[in-house]
Amino acid sequence: MKVVLKEQEYEVIKNYKDGFNKEDLTNLYTDYFKDYDYILGDYAYSKLRLKGFCNKENKMLNNINDYDNIDKYIKEECAYECKYFVLKKIEK
């Protein structure tokens, strides 16, 4: 599934426990996330949280936002068995 946020197109590559909610995402998304290659959205206490992640080629890459560490982030920073989704930025 594809979604457009402020003229940037993304593909939903993971939708764990049907966590993707376009209305919640649209309300929370800002231009801050345009520089990230991936966006993780997870729900904690029924509220959506967003976190950006980068590919190896992205100049903003560091250990905290390395996409290779997304599973570790989900395990350590998200509520146990929470619903979540991952978006991948589609380059034009």
GROMACS elastic network, one bead per residue, 0.5 to 0.9 nm:
[ bonds ]
;  ai    aj funct       b0    kb
    1    10     6  0.85699   500
    1    11     6  0.57819   500
    1    12     6  0.54693   500
    1    13     6  0.78829   500
    2     9     6  0.69904   500
    2    10     6  0.56312   500
    2    12     6  0.60878   500
    2    87     6  0.88215   500
    3     8     6  0.83775   500
    3     9     6  0.58340   500
    3    10     6  0.53251   500
    3    11     6  0.62818   500
    3    12     6  0.75368   500
    3    22     6  0.80082   500
    3    87     6  0.88197   500
    4     7     6  0.59375   500
    4     8     6  0.54393   500
    4    10     6  0.61625   500
    4    11     6  0.87751   500
    5     8     6  0.51974   500
    5     9     6  0.63816   500
    5    10     6  0.77078   500
    5    25     6  0.87535   500
    5    26     6  0.68320   500
    5    29     6  0.74565   500
    5    30     6  0.86273   500
    6     9     6  0.83572   500
    6    26     6  0.88011   500
    6    29     6  0.85320   500
    6    30     6  0.80671   500
    6    31     6  0.75878   500
    8    34     6  0.73548   500
    8    89     6  0.75194   500
    8    90     6  0.76557   500
    8    91     6  0.84664   500
    8    92     6  0.88247   500
    9    88     6  0.86329   500
    9    89     6  0.62135   500
    9    90     6  0.55091   500
    9    91     6  0.77347   500
    9    92     6  0.84331   500
   10    38     6  0.85449   500
   10    87     6  0.58406   500
   10    88     6  0.53118   500
   10    90     6  0.52651   500
   10    91     6  0.86801   500
   11    86     6  0.84067   500
   11    87     6  0.54009   500
   11    88     6  0.51778   500
   11    89     6  0.65175   500
   11    90     6  0.68294   500
   12    15     6  0.69189   500
   12    20     6  0.81506   500
   12    85     6  0.71257   500
   12    86     6  0.59350   500
   12    88     6  0.64770   500
   13    85     6  0.76066   500
   13    86     6  0.57243   500
   13    87     6  0.57844   500
   13    88     6  0.65643   500
   14    19     6  0.89820   500
   14    20     6  0.87168   500
   14    84     6  0.79572   500
   14    85     6  0.52014   500
   14    86     6  0.50308   500
   14    87     6  0.72442   500
   15    18     6  0.53173   500
   15    19     6  0.56033   500
   15    20     6  0.58913   500
   15    83     6  0.79206   500
   15    84     6  0.62114   500
   15    86     6  0.67051   500
   15    87     6  0.89848   500
   16    19     6  0.56823   500
   16    20     6  0.80202   500
   16    82     6  0.83162   500
   16    83     6  0.55387   500
   16    84     6  0.52713   500
   16    85     6  0.58626   500
   16    86     6  0.86561   500
   17    20     6  0.85741   500
   17    81     6  0.87131   500
   17    82     6  0.78078   500
   17    83     6  0.50295   500
   17    84     6  0.69673   500
   17    85     6  0.85847   500
   18    21     6  0.82142   500
   18    83     6  0.67326   500
   18    84     6  0.74729   500
   18    85     6  0.78672   500
   19    41     6  0.80378   500
   19    42     6  0.73931   500
   19    43     6  0.77444   500
   19    82     6  0.83998   500
   19    85     6  0.56184   500
   20    24     6  0.85460   500
   20    25     6  0.80059   500
   20    41     6  0.77880   500
   20    42     6  0.88542   500
   20    83     6  0.82602   500
   20    84     6  0.67174   500
   20    85     6  0.55389   500
   20    86     6  0.84356   500
   21    24     6  0.55532   500
   21    25     6  0.62341   500
   21    26     6  0.86734   500
   21    85     6  0.89161   500
   22    25     6  0.50144   500
   22    26     6  0.59318   500
   22    27     6  0.85363   500
   23    26     6  0.51813   500
   23    27     6  0.62670   500
   23    28     6  0.87902   500
   24    27     6  0.52483   500
   24    28     6  0.63992   500
   24    29     6  0.86148   500
   24    47     6  0.86541   500
   24    48     6  0.69051   500
   25    28     6  0.52450   500
   25    29     6  0.57743   500
   25    41     6  0.78766   500
   25    48     6  0.75822   500
   25    49     6  0.89941   500
   25    50     6  0.83953   500
   26    29     6  0.53591   500
   26    30     6  0.84255   500
   27    30     6  0.85293   500
   28    48     6  0.79328   500
   28    49     6  0.81975   500
   28    50     6  0.78730   500
   29    32     6  0.80007   500
   29    33     6  0.72202   500
   29    50     6  0.79387   500
   30    33     6  0.61949   500
   30    34     6  0.79241   500
   31    34     6  0.53962   500
   31    35     6  0.82319   500
   32    35     6  0.69622   500
   32    36     6  0.83937   500
   32    52     6  0.89934   500
   33    36     6  0.55229   500
   33    37     6  0.85172   500
   33    38     6  0.85798   500
   33    39     6  0.74262   500
   33    50     6  0.88761   500
   33    51     6  0.82097   500
   33    52     6  0.62667   500
   34    37     6  0.78440   500
   34    52     6  0.89682   500
   34    89     6  0.83196   500
   35    52     6  0.84413   500
   35    54     6  0.84309   500
   35    58     6  0.84713   500
   35    60     6  0.79816   500
   36    39     6  0.70257   500
   36    52     6  0.54290   500
   36    53     6  0.56204   500
   36    54     6  0.54234   500
   36    55     6  0.82569   500
   36    58     6  0.79429   500
   36    60     6  0.79589   500
   36    65     6  0.88492   500
   36    88     6  0.88941   500
   36    89     6  0.76375   500
   37    52     6  0.73480   500
   37    53     6  0.60448   500
   37    55     6  0.62706   500
   37    58     6  0.78556   500
   37    67     6  0.84552   500
   37    87     6  0.83491   500
   37    88     6  0.59859   500
   37    89     6  0.51881   500
   37    90     6  0.82627   500
   38    51     6  0.83858   500
   38    52     6  0.57558   500
   38    54     6  0.62768   500
   38    55     6  0.81171   500
   38    67     6  0.74196   500
   38    86     6  0.67819   500
   38    87     6  0.53829   500
   38    89     6  0.59382   500
   39    50     6  0.65977   500
   39    51     6  0.56510   500
   39    53     6  0.60949   500
   39    54     6  0.88928   500
   39    85     6  0.82010   500
   39    86     6  0.56497   500
   39    87     6  0.50627   500
   39    88     6  0.67048   500
   39    89     6  0.80991   500
   40    49     6  0.80511   500
   40    50     6  0.56107   500
   40    51     6  0.52042   500
   40    52     6  0.63512   500
   40    53     6  0.76094   500
   40    70     6  0.83612   500
   40    74     6  0.89720   500
   40    84     6  0.71675   500
   40    85     6  0.58353   500
   40    87     6  0.64843   500
   41    48     6  0.63370   500
   41    49     6  0.55185   500
   41    51     6  0.66073   500
   41    52     6  0.89604   500
   41    83     6  0.86451   500
   41    84     6  0.54450   500
   41    85     6  0.52743   500
   41    86     6  0.63622   500
   41    87     6  0.82152   500
   42    47     6  0.80659   500
   42    48     6  0.55872   500
   42    49     6  0.53584   500
   42    50     6  0.66590   500
   42    51     6  0.85774   500
   42    74     6  0.85350   500
   42    78     6  0.69969   500
   42    79     6  0.84085   500
   42    82     6  0.68962   500
   42    83     6  0.60696   500
   42    85     6  0.65721   500
   42    86     6  0.87999   500
   43    46     6  0.55788   500
   43    47     6  0.51989   500
   43    49     6  0.61325   500
   43    50     6  0.89715   500
   43    78     6  0.79597   500
   43    79     6  0.77328   500
   43    82     6  0.61790   500
   43    83     6  0.59788   500
   43    84     6  0.63414   500
   44    47     6  0.53567   500
   44    48     6  0.65833   500
   44    49     6  0.73081   500
   44    78     6  0.72816   500
   44    79     6  0.61461   500
   44    82     6  0.71094   500
   44    83     6  0.86401   500
   45    48     6  0.84807   500
   45    79     6  0.86447   500
   48    84     6  0.87324   500
   51    65     6  0.82024   500
   52    65     6  0.65127   500
   52    67     6  0.87065   500
   53    61     6  0.78708   500
   53    64     6  0.81802   500
   53    66     6  0.56199   500
   53    67     6  0.51162   500
   53    68     6  0.88173   500
   53    69     6  0.88585   500
   53    70     6  0.76663   500
   54    57     6  0.78733   500
   54    58     6  0.59124   500
   54    59     6  0.85452   500
   54    60     6  0.70350   500
   54    61     6  0.55654   500
   54    62     6  0.81654   500
   54    65     6  0.58665   500
   54    66     6  0.52510   500
   54    67     6  0.53582   500
   54    68     6  0.86192   500
   55    58     6  0.55045   500
   55    59     6  0.89466   500
   55    60     6  0.89929   500
   55    61     6  0.69672   500
   55    65     6  0.88069   500
   55    66     6  0.65184   500
   55    67     6  0.59201   500
   55    68     6  0.79630   500
   56    59     6  0.81334   500
   56    61     6  0.65025   500
   56    62     6  0.89606   500
   56    66     6  0.72711   500
   56    67     6  0.80555   500
   56    68     6  0.87058   500
   57    60     6  0.87415   500
   57    61     6  0.76646   500
   58    61     6  0.55414   500
   59    62     6  0.86952   500
   60    65     6  0.82895   500
   61    64     6  0.81004   500
   61    65     6  0.62148   500
   61    66     6  0.59419   500
   61    67     6  0.88179   500
   62    65     6  0.56395   500
   62    66     6  0.58870   500
   63    66     6  0.53370   500
   63    67     6  0.89512   500
   63    69     6  0.77927   500
   64    67     6  0.88429   500
   64    69     6  0.78133   500
   64    73     6  0.85847   500
   65    68     6  0.86195   500
   65    69     6  0.75063   500
   65    70     6  0.79193   500
   66    69     6  0.55665   500
   66    70     6  0.71361   500
   67    70     6  0.52040   500
   67    71     6  0.85154   500
   68    71     6  0.76212   500
   68    72     6  0.86492   500
   69    72     6  0.52933   500
   69    73     6  0.62830   500
   69    74     6  0.88123   500
   70    74     6  0.61827   500
   70    75     6  0.86046   500
   71    74     6  0.50969   500
   71    75     6  0.61827   500
   71    76     6  0.85955   500
   72    75     6  0.50976   500
   72    76     6  0.60154   500
   72    77     6  0.81108   500
   73    76     6  0.52175   500
   73    77     6  0.53363   500
   73    78     6  0.71072   500
   74    77     6  0.55841   500
   74    78     6  0.50390   500
   74    79     6  0.80255   500
   74    80     6  0.85617   500
   74    84     6  0.89423   500
   75    78     6  0.61898   500
   75    79     6  0.79913   500
   75    80     6  0.72892   500
   75    81     6  0.87750   500
   76    79     6  0.82146   500
   76    80     6  0.86845   500
   77    80     6  0.88953   500
   78    81     6  0.81804   500
   78    82     6  0.69663   500
   79    82     6  0.53493   500
   79    83     6  0.87545   500
   81    84     6  0.89680   500
